[in-house]
Amino acid sequence: DTLRKLHARAQLNKTVGAEPYLTGPVDLPDTDTELFFDIEVDPMRNFCYLHGFVERRGGDNKSECYTAFFADTVTEEGEKQVFADAWQYIGDRQPCAIYYYSKYERTIWRQLQLKYPDVCSADDIEDLFDPNHAVDLYFDVVKKITEWPTRDYSIKTLARFLGFKWRDTDPSGAASIEWFDQWVRTQDPKIKQRILEYNEDDCVATRVLLDGIRLLKPIQVVGASPIA
């Protein structure tokens, strides 16, 4: 099965004008409110300093609103406060569907819960990331039931394939770590704004990818299980 998938992927990459497709049924939450979630972490300081959300209602992109919780002090108090604020933000928008890309957000929030157990419980975190209403688009959808004519499946690659453009000329997680370090040392508001715009674009890119997935057509891959 793995060889068949790699062969199909190679064929896509070699075919001019190839389109991505589904290899299985898509099961996504049906809710009016959608949250597209992305965090920023400084691994050198082991510090989660930003929780960003783009909220969309009724599937209308004009309704999109970006909300960010940024730690203005590199302290445990600052980290705890933005975690608590983000937690409250999600709670105030229930019921909703949450979309994120890769397990990173869930992993970091589990760590934050252990560090600040008075913000929420471990069960609260597991309930929040229940796949019935929280979808890891990478592991739950892209990796499992889609094929793309791209060399990798990073959010940058797939969103760009779908026509999305980041505002920054150098959008990357590594660059954002450097930007945050510069901001810590200088407190330059322009650097902070650059980080916020990058985070917002990551959230919007997640929404662009979700919408793109919803438009994909199913194709039966030879040797794979039938599509329901």
N, C-alpha and C positions, 0 to 999 in steps of 0.2 A: 504493500500500500504506500509506503514511504517513497519507493522508487517511482511509482506511478504519479504521485503528487509532484515529485521533482521533475519528472519528464514533462508533465503538463505545464509546470511553471516555466521550464526551459522553452517549451514551444511558444508560450505567451511572450517571453522576452525576445524571441527571434522573429515574431510576427509583427510586421509594420501595421500600426493602427489597431492592435489588439485591445480588447476591452476586458476589464475584470468581470468576474462572474461568481455566483454562489454555487457551492457544492452540497448544500444542505439547507433545510428550512431555517428561517430567522424567527426567533421568538423574543420579542422585545416588549417591555412594559407599555401599557396603554394608559397614559396619564396626561392630564392637561398641562402640568408643570414639569419642565425638564431642567435639570441642573447639569452643567458641563463643568467638571471639577479638575483643577490642576494645582499642585503645590510646588513651592520652591524651597530647596534645602541647601544649606551650606555644609557639605560633608566635612570640611576642614574644621569647622567649629561644632559639628554635630548639632546643628541648630535649624529647625524648621521655622522660617521667618515669614512665609507668605502662603495664604490659602486663598485661591481665586475661584470665582464662580461666574459663569454666564448663565443667566436664567432666561428661559424662553417659555412662553405660554401659548397654548393652542396651536403649536406648530408654526407660529407667525414670527419670522425673523425680525420684523419691525418691532416686536415686543422685547427683543433681547436687551438685557441689562447686565452690566459687569459690576460685580462687587468683590472687593479685595480686603483682606485682613492682613496688614503688614506690621511686623514687630519693629517699632521705632527704637527699641532698646535691645541690645544683644545680651539679654539676661533671661534667667528662668522665668521671672515674672512676665517679661514681654512675650516669651514663647507660649507660656500658659494662657495668657490673656487672648492672644489671637486664636489659639486652639479652641478656647471656650467660646469666643465670639463666632467662629466658624460653625461650631457645634450648635449654637443657638440659632444661627442663620438657617441651617438645614432643618432644624426642628420646627421653626416658624413656617416652613414651606411644605409641611406634610399635608396630604400625600404628594409625593413627587417621584420622578425617576431620576437617578443619578448616573451619569456617564463619565467614565475616566479611561485612561489608556495605559494599560499594564498594571501590575500588582503594587506598584510603588506607593500610591496613595494609601491603599489599605495597610500595607506594611508599616508605613510611617505613622499612621493614625493608631495602629495597635501599640507602637512604641510610645507614642505620646500619652495614650491612656494609662500605660504602666507607669509612666513618669508623673502623670498628674491624675491620679485615680479619683479625685474629688470633682473633676469635670464631668466624667461619665464612667460607666462601668464597662468591663470587658464584654458583657452580654449586649450592652448598648451598641458597641462597635460592630459586633457580629450581626446584630439586627440591621444596622445601617447598611452594611455591605452584603446583605442577603441578595442573592442573584435574582430574586423575584422583582426587585425594584432598583438594584444597583448593578450596572453592567460594565464589566471590564471589556471594552471594545476590542482590545488586542487579543487576549487569551480566550474570551468567550465567543467572539465572532470572527474577527479577521483571521486569526491563526487556524481556527477550527473549520470554518465553512466558507472561506473565500479564496480566490486566486487572483493575483494582480500582475500585470506586465511590468513589474518593477524589480529592481535588484534587492531591495529590502522592504520591510513592512513597518518602518518607523513612521510616527505620526507626521513628521516633516515630509517624508517621501510621498505618502499616500494623499495627504491634504494638498500638496502641490500638484500631484497628478490630477486631482479633481478641480484644480484651478485656483486654489487659495494661495495668497501671498502674505507672508509675514511683513510687518512694517520695518523691522530692523534688517540691516544689511548682513548681520552675522547672528542669526537666531540659533542658539544651541544651549543645551543645559550647561555645558562647560563654560560658555561665555557668560551665562547668568551668574555662575559662581564667582567669576572674576569681577563682574559688575557689583555684586553685593559686597565683596571685599573692598572695592573702591569706595562704595557708599559708606561702609563702616568707618573707613579712615578719613573720609572727607565730608560726609553728611551732605553731599551735593544733591539738591532736589532733582536735577536733570538726570542723574544716574538712577535715582529711585523711580522716576517716571519711565525711564527706559525699561527697567525691570517689570514695572506694572504693565506696560504695553506688550512686552514679550509674553507675560503670563496670560493676559487677556487674549492675545492671538492664539496661544496654545489651547485655551478653552474654546474659542470660536472654531479652531481647526478640528477639534473633537466633534463639534456640532456638524461641520461640513462633512466629516467622514461618516457620521451617523446617517445624514441625509443621502450621501452617496451610496451607502450600503443598502438603504431602503429601495433604491432604484435599480440595484443589480438584478440581472436575470439569472435564473437557475440553469445550469448546464450539467448533464450527467457525465462524470469522469469515468472512463472505461475501467472496470474492476472495482469501482467504489460502490458503497451502499446506495440504493436508490433514494432519490430525493422525494420526500413526502409531499 
